[in-house]
Amino acid sequence: MSVHTSARDHRRGAADLLNSEDATMPIRTLVIPPAAQRDDNAVQMLSAWVAEKDLHCTLNIGMWQNNGRPEPPAWGILLADVIRHIGNAMRDEYGMETDKTIEAVLDALHKELENPTSKVKGGFHPGHS
């Protein structure tokens, strides 16, 4: 089961960081990692898009639960790994220190969770659309 979510209100949210009235960006999809292409058991867990001035996500909710594992802690581990990958990518691309990038991401994450810049809404949609 996947969940499609979006976030939008009058305050500046994640989508507003990329959107501006005079900027146009072509649709740009990311590559599927080579390991995911090789592995017949690969599973896409999340996808995030900035579209129509909102953040839209598809999440593979239930994959761990359906395999006998608690879902929330597994998502915490996945998100921690994603944050580490962001730190490493910023190091490789811009020479930024991994630890400082991770610290900045976590700081922003905690601030956003405590005082959201936008409301999140969404619904479950079984299977692929």
N, C-alpha and C positions, 0 to 999 in steps of 0.2 A: 504494500500500500504506500502511496506517496502523498505528500502534502504539498500543496501549492500555497505559498504565502506572499503577501505584499505588505508594504509599510508606506504610510503617507499621512502627513498632516502639515500644518503651516510652519513648523519648526524645521531646521535643517537636519535631514537624515542622511544616511549613506548615499542614497541616490542623488541628493543635491550636491554632493562632492564632485560628481561627474557632469551633472546637467547644468547648462547655462543657456540662456535664450539665443545667443549668437554662435554657439558651438555646435558643430555637427560631427558625429562620429559614425563611421561605417559599422555595420554589424560585424562583430569579430568573435568568432568562436575559438575556444582553446583546443589544442590537440589532445587526443586521447593518449595517455602515457603508453609507451611501448610495452611495458609489462602487462597493462590491462588488455592490450591488443593480442598478446601472446597467450594469456591465461583464459581458458574456456570457463573458468569459475569466477572471473572478475565480476564485481558488482559495483555499479555507480551508486554512491551514497548521497551526494548532494550536488546541486547545480545552482548557481546564483547569477541573476541577470539584472542589470539596470535597464528598465524599459518603461516608457510612458511616465518618466520622472518618479518611478517607484523602484524599490528593490523587490524582485520576484525570485522565489526559491522553490526548488523541488527537492524534497527530502525523502529518503528511503526509510520511512518510519516503520518499525516492526521487524526488520531483518534480524536483529539480534534477539529480540523477544521471541520470535518464531523459531529460533534455534536454541532456546533454553537459557539465554543470557539476559541479565537485566539491561534494559534499553538505556536509561539515563546515564549511568556511568560509562557505558560504551561510547556514547556521543561525546562525553567529556574527554575521553581518551582520543577520539578522532579529532576533535577540535584542538586539543593540545598539540597533536601531531601536525595539524594544518598550520598552527601558529609557529611551530618550529620550522616548518618548510618556508613560511613567509620570512622568518628571520634569516634563514640560509639564502633565500633568493635575493633579499635586499643586500646581503653581504656580497654575493656573487655579482649582482648587477650594478650596485652603487657603492660598494666598499664600506657599507655601514656595519657596525659591530652587531653581531647576531644577538648578543645578550641585551644590548640597548634597544634594538628593534622589538624583541620579545617583551621587554619591560614597557615600552611605549604602547604596544598593541594591548597588553593586559590592562594598562592604566585606562586606555580608551574603552576597552570592553567593560571594565568595572563601572566607569562613569556612565556609560550608555545603559547598562543594566539597572543602575540606581536611578537614573533620570533620563528616560528614553527621549530621543529627539523626534520620534514618530511612533504612531500606533501600528501594531502588527495585527493583520487579520489574515485569515486563510481558511481553507477547507480541505478535507481529505478527498482524494480522487483515486479510486482503485485502479490499478493497472496503468497502462500507458495511454496518453491522450491522443 
